[in-house]
Amino acid sequence: MKFKLTQLPVEDSKADIEVIIVIDKNKGHVFVQDKKLLKKAGFTGGQDETSLLVSKDRLYVGADSTHPK
């Protein structure tokens, strides 16, 4: 597996899978495009929680913010 970090806009990037990091369970963020599927899968966006949507080629990963609230 190879990773390449770029600064291209998402729509200009070529990738086998898209990884979306959900911070502080914020599933309302514009990057979270599969709210209904994630709800059906039981994904809450909690720390270290993942949900792979094979049909969409997307991996959602939950993470807590490192910034104080």
C-alpha distances in whole Angstrom, upper triangle without the diagonal:
4,7,10,13,16,20,20,22,20,21,21,17,15,12,11,12,14,14,18,19,23,25,28,28,29,28,31,28,28,24,25,25,25,28,30,27,26,29,30,26,28,26,28,25,26,24,21,22,19,19,17,19,17,20,20,16,16,15,18,18,22,23,26,27,28,31,34,36
4,7,10,13,17,17,19,18,20,18,14,13,10,11,12,14,14,18,19,23,25,28,28,29,28,30,28,27,23,24,25,26,29,31,28,27,30,31,28,30,27,29,26,27,25,22,23,20,21,19,20,19,22,20,16,17,16,19,19,22,23,26,27,27,30,33,35
4,7,10,13,14,16,15,17,16,12,12,10,11,11,12,12,15,16,20,22,25,26,26,25,27,25,24,20,22,23,24,27,29,27,25,29,30,27,28,25,27,23,25,23,20,21,19,20,18,20,19,21,20,16,15,15,17,17,20,20,23,23,24,26,30,32
4,6,10,11,14,13,16,14,10,10,10,12,13,13,13,16,17,21,22,26,27,26,26,28,24,23,20,22,23,25,27,30,28,27,30,32,29,30,27,28,25,26,24,22,24,21,22,20,22,21,23,21,17,17,17,19,19,22,21,24,24,24,26,30,32
4,7,9,12,12,15,13,10,12,11,14,14,13,12,14,15,19,20,24,25,24,24,25,22,21,18,21,22,24,26,29,28,26,30,31,29,30,27,27,24,25,23,22,23,21,22,21,22,22,24,21,18,17,17,18,18,20,20,22,21,21,23,27,29
4,6,9,10,12,10,8,11,11,15,15,13,14,15,16,20,21,25,26,25,25,25,22,20,17,20,22,24,26,30,28,27,30,32,30,31,28,28,25,27,25,24,25,23,24,22,23,23,25,21,19,18,18,19,20,22,22,24,23,23,24,28,30
4,7,9,11,10,9,12,13,17,17,14,15,15,17,20,20,24,25,23,24,24,20,18,16,20,21,24,26,29,28,27,30,32,31,32,28,28,25,27,26,25,26,24,25,24,24,25,26,22,20,19,19,20,20,22,22,24,22,22,23,27,28
4,6,8,6,6,10,12,15,15,13,15,15,17,20,21,25,26,24,23,23,20,18,15,19,19,22,25,28,27,26,30,31,30,31,28,29,26,28,27,26,27,25,25,23,23,23,24,20,19,18,19,20,21,23,23,25,24,25,26,29,30
4,6,5,7,10,12,16,15,12,14,14,16,18,20,24,24,22,21,20,17,14,13,16,16,20,22,25,25,24,27,29,28,29,26,27,24,27,26,26,26,24,23,22,21,22,22,19,17,16,18,19,20,22,22,24,23,25,25,29,29
4,5,5,8,10,13,11,9,11,11,14,16,18,22,22,20,19,19,15,13,10,13,13,16,19,22,21,21,24,26,25,26,23,24,21,24,24,23,23,20,20,18,18,18,18,15,14,13,15,15,17,20,20,23,22,24,25,28,29
4,6,8,10,13,13,11,13,14,17,19,22,25,24,22,21,20,17,14,12,15,14,17,20,22,22,22,25,26,26,28,25,26,24,27,27,26,26,23,22,20,19,19,18,15,14,14,16,18,20,22,24,26,26,28,28,32,32
4,7,10,13,14,12,15,16,19,22,24,27,27,25,24,24,20,18,15,18,18,20,23,26,25,25,28,30,29,31,28,29,26,29,29,28,28,25,24,22,21,21,20,17,16,16,19,20,22,25,26,28,27,29,30,33,34
4,6,10,11,10,12,14,17,20,22,26,26,24,23,23,20,18,15,18,17,20,23,25,24,24,27,28,27,29,26,27,25,27,27,25,25,22,22,19,19,19,19,16,14,14,16,18,20,23,23,26,26,27,29,32,33
4,7,9,9,13,15,18,21,24,28,27,26,24,25,22,20,17,19,18,20,23,25,24,24,27,28,27,29,26,28,25,28,28,26,25,22,21,18,18,17,17,14,12,13,15,18,20,23,25,28,28,29,31,34,35
4,5,7,10,13,16,19,22,26,25,24,23,24,21,20,16,18,17,18,22,24,21,21,25,26,24,26,23,25,23,25,25,23,22,19,18,15,15,14,15,12,9,10,12,15,17,21,22,25,26,27,29,33,34
4,7,10,13,17,20,23,26,25,25,23,24,22,21,17,18,17,18,21,22,20,20,24,24,22,24,22,24,22,25,24,22,21,17,16,13,12,11,12,11,7,9,11,14,16,20,22,26,27,28,31,34,35
4,7,10,13,16,19,22,21,21,19,21,19,18,14,14,14,14,18,19,17,16,20,21,18,21,18,20,18,21,21,18,17,14,13,10,10,9,11,8,5,5,7,10,13,16,19,22,23,25,28,31,31
4,6,10,13,16,19,18,18,16,18,15,14,11,11,11,12,15,18,16,15,19,20,18,20,17,18,16,19,19,17,16,13,12,10,10,10,12,9,6,5,6,8,11,14,16,20,20,22,25,28,28
4,7,10,13,16,15,15,14,16,14,14,10,10,12,13,15,18,16,14,18,19,17,18,15,16,13,15,15,13,13,10,10,9,10,12,14,11,9,6,5,6,7,11,12,16,17,19,21,24,25
4,6,9,13,12,12,11,13,10,11,7,7,10,11,12,15,14,12,15,18,16,16,13,13,11,13,13,13,12,10,10,10,11,14,15,12,11,7,6,5,6,9,10,14,14,17,19,22,22
4,6,10,10,10,10,12,10,12,9,9,12,13,14,17,16,13,16,18,16,16,12,12,9,11,10,10,10,9,11,12,14,16,18,15,14,11,8,6,5,6,7,10,11,13,15,18,18
4,7,6,6,7,9,8,11,9,8,11,12,12,15,15,12,14,17,15,14,10,9,6,8,9,10,9,10,11,13,14,18,19,16,16,12,10,7,6,5,6,8,9,13,14,17,16
4,6,6,8,10,9,12,11,11,14,15,14,18,18,15,16,19,18,17,13,11,7,8,8,11,11,12,14,17,18,21,23,20,20,16,14,10,9,6,5,6,6,9,11,13,13
4,5,9,11,11,14,14,13,16,17,15,18,19,15,16,19,18,16,13,10,7,7,8,11,11,13,15,18,20,23,25,23,23,19,16,13,11,7,6,5,6,10,10,12,11
4,6,9,10,13,13,11,14,14,12,15,15,12,12,16,15,12,9,6,4,6,8,11,10,12,13,16,17,21,22,20,21,17,15,11,10,7,8,8,10,13,14,15,14
4,5,6,10,10,9,12,13,11,14,15,12,13,16,16,14,11,9,7,9,12,14,13,14,15,17,18,21,22,20,20,17,15,12,11,9,10,10,10,14,14,16,14
4,5,8,9,6,9,9,7,10,12,9,10,13,13,12,10,8,7,10,13,15,13,13,13,15,15,19,19,17,18,14,14,10,11,10,12,13,14,17,18,19,18
4,6,8,7,9,10,8,11,13,12,12,16,16,15,13,12,11,14,16,18,17,17,16,18,18,21,21,18,20,16,16,13,14,13,14,15,15,19,19,20,18
4,5,6,8,11,10,14,15,13,15,18,18,18,15,13,12,15,16,18,17,16,16,18,17,21,21,18,18,15,15,12,13,13,14,14,14,17,17,19,18
4,5,7,10,10,14,15,14,16,19,19,19,17,16,14,18,19,20,19,18,17,18,17,20,20,16,17,14,15,13,15,15,16,18,17,20,20,22,21
4,6,9,10,14,14,13,15,18,18,18,15,15,13,16,17,18,17,15,15,15,14,17,17,13,14,11,12,10,12,13,14,16,16,19,20,22,22
4,6,7,10,11,9,12,14,14,15,12,12,11,14,16,16,15,13,12,13,12,15,15,12,13,10,11,8,11,11,14,16,16,20,21,23,22
4,6,9,9,9,12,14,14,15,13,14,13,17,19,19,17,15,13,13,11,14,13,10,12,10,11,10,13,15,17,19,20,24,24,27,25
4,6,5,6,9,10,11,12,11,12,12,16,19,18,16,13,11,11,9,12,11,9,11,9,11,10,13,14,17,20,21,25,26,28,27
4,6,5,6,9,10,10,9,10,11,15,18,18,15,14,12,13,11,15,14,12,15,12,13,11,13,14,17,19,20,24,25,26,25
4,5,5,6,9,10,10,12,13,17,20,20,17,15,13,14,12,15,14,13,16,14,15,13,16,16,20,22,24,27,28,30,28
4,5,5,6,9,9,11,13,16,19,19,15,13,10,10,8,11,11,10,13,11,12,11,14,15,19,21,24,27,29,30,29
4,5,5,6,5,8,9,12,15,15,12,10,7,9,8,12,12,12,13,11,11,9,11,12,15,18,20,24,25,27,26
4,5,5,6,7,10,13,16,17,13,13,10,13,12,15,16,15,17,15,14,12,14,14,17,19,21,25,26,27,26
4,5,8,10,13,15,19,19,15,14,11,13,11,14,14,15,17,15,15,14,16,16,20,22,25,28,30,31,29
4,6,9,11,13,16,15,12,10,8,10,9,12,13,14,15,13,13,11,13,14,17,20,23,26,28,30,28
4,6,9,11,14,14,10,10,9,12,12,15,17,17,18,16,14,12,13,12,16,18,21,24,26,27,26
4,6,8,11,11,7,7,6,10,11,15,16,15,16,13,11,9,9,9,12,15,17,21,23,24,23
4,6,9,11,8,9,9,13,14,18,19,18,19,16,14,10,10,8,11,12,15,18,20,21,20
4,7,8,6,8,9,12,14,18,19,18,18,14,12,8,7,4,7,9,12,15,17,18,17
4,6,5,9,11,15,17,20,22,21,21,17,14,11,8,5,6,7,11,14,16,17,16
4,6,9,12,15,18,21,24,22,21,18,14,11,8,5,4,6,9,11,14,16,16
4,6,10,13,16,19,22,20,19,16,12,10,7,5,6,9,12,14,17,19,19
4,7,10,13,16,19,18,17,14,11,8,6,5,8,10,14,16,19,21,21
4,7,10,12,15,14,13,10,7,5,5,6,10,13,16,18,21,23,23
4,6,9,12,11,11,8,6,5,7,9,12,16,19,21,24,26,26
4,6,9,9,8,6,4,6,9,12,15,19,21,24,26,29,29
4,6,5,6,5,6,8,11,14,18,21,23,26,28,31,30
4,5,5,7,8,11,14,17,21,24,26,29,31,34,34
4,6,8,11,13,17,19,23,26,28,31,33,36,35
4,5,9,11,15,18,21,24,26,29,30,33,33
4,7,10,13,17,20,23,25,27,29,32,32
4,6,10,13,16,20,21,24,26,29,29
4,6,10,13,17,18,21,23,26,26
4,7,10,13,15,18,20,23,23
4,7,10,13,15,18,20,20
4,7,10,13,15,17,17
4,6,9,12,14,14
4,6,9,10,11
4,5,8,9
4,7,9
4,6
4
